[in-house]
Amino acid sequence: MAEERITTSDPSGTHTTIVTDGDARRGGGSGWFIGLVLLVAIIVGIYFFTQTSGSEAAKDNAVANAANQVGDAASQVGDAAQDAANSVNNY
């Protein structure tokens, strides 16, 4: 901030006058703009991070479900093989 002090003396006493540059106090709005851009970038980053985490969880659940189905199918095949072996032994 630009500031100028002017001291004058007269018979009634000493007076000090301070003159400031009014434009020096203004920021021009660029600080607000940069802050707004950073805020939007943070919000967008959080949104994409949460979406990625959700899709990873969905993928993990799908893989686990498929593994369970494969295990169930293998169990059914094993049971069918056991039934077939028992049928052969009975003849």
C-alpha positions in Angstrom: 0.0 0.0 0.0 1.5 3.4 -1.0 1.4 5.8 1.8 2.7 9.4 2.1 3.0 11.4 5.3 3.0 15.1 5.2 3.9 17.0 8.3 3.2 20.8 8.5 3.7 23.3 11.2 1.8 26.4 11.9 1.3 28.7 14.9 -1.4 26.4 16.4 0.7 23.3 16.4 2.1 20.5 14.2 -0.3 18.5 12.0 0.4 15.2 10.2 -1.6 14.3 7.1 -1.4 10.7 5.8 -2.3 10.3 2.1 -2.9 6.7 0.9 -3.3 5.4 -2.6 -6.9 4.0 -2.8 -6.2 1.7 -5.7 -3.5 -0.2 -3.7 -6.2 -1.7 -1.4 -8.0 -3.3 -4.2 -7.1 -6.8 -5.3 -8.7 -6.6 -8.8 -10.6 -9.8 -8.2 -7.9 -12.2 -9.5 -7.6 -13.7 -6.0 -11.3 -14.6 -6.0 -11.0 -16.1 -9.4 -8.1 -18.3 -8.6 -9.8 -19.4 -5.4 -12.9 -20.3 -7.3 -11.0 -22.3 -9.9 -9.2 -24.2 -7.1 -12.5 -24.9 -5.3 -14.0 -26.3 -8.5 -10.9 -28.4 -9.2 -11.1 -29.9 -5.7 -14.8 -30.7 -6.1 -14.3 -32.3 -9.5 -11.4 -34.4 -8.1 -13.4 -35.6 -5.1 -16.3 -36.5 -7.5 -14.1 -38.6 -9.8 -12.3 -40.2 -6.8 -15.6 -41.4 -5.3 -16.8 -42.6 -8.7 -13.6 -44.6 -9.2 -13.9 -46.2 -5.8 -17.5 -47.2 -6.4 -16.7 -48.8 -9.7 -13.7 -50.7 -8.1 -16.1 -52.0 -5.4 -18.6 -53.1 -8.0 -15.9 -54.9 -10.0 -14.7 -56.7 -6.9 -18.2 -57.8 -6.1 -18.8 -59.0 -9.6 -15.6 -61.1 -9.5 -16.5 -62.5 -6.1 -20.0 -63.4 -7.3 -18.6 -65.1 -10.5 -16.1 -67.1 -8.3 -19.0 -68.3 -6.1 -21.0 -69.4 -9.2 -18.0 -71.3 -10.5 -17.6 -73.0 -7.2 -21.3 -74.0 -7.1 -21.0 -75.4 -10.7 -17.9 -77.4 -9.7 -19.8 -78.8 -6.7 -22.7 -79.8 -9.0 -20.3 -81.5 -11.4 -18.7 -83.4 -8.6 -22.1 -84.5 -7.3 -23.1 -85.7 -10.8 -19.8 -87.6 -11.1 -20.4 -89.2 -7.8 -23.9 -90.2 -8.7 -22.6 -91.7 -12.0 -20.0 -93.7 -10.2 -22.5 -95.1 -7.8 -24.8 -96.1 -10.7 -22.0 -98.0 -12.4 -21.1 -99.8 -9.2 -24.7 -100.9 -8.6 -24.9 -102.8 -12.0 
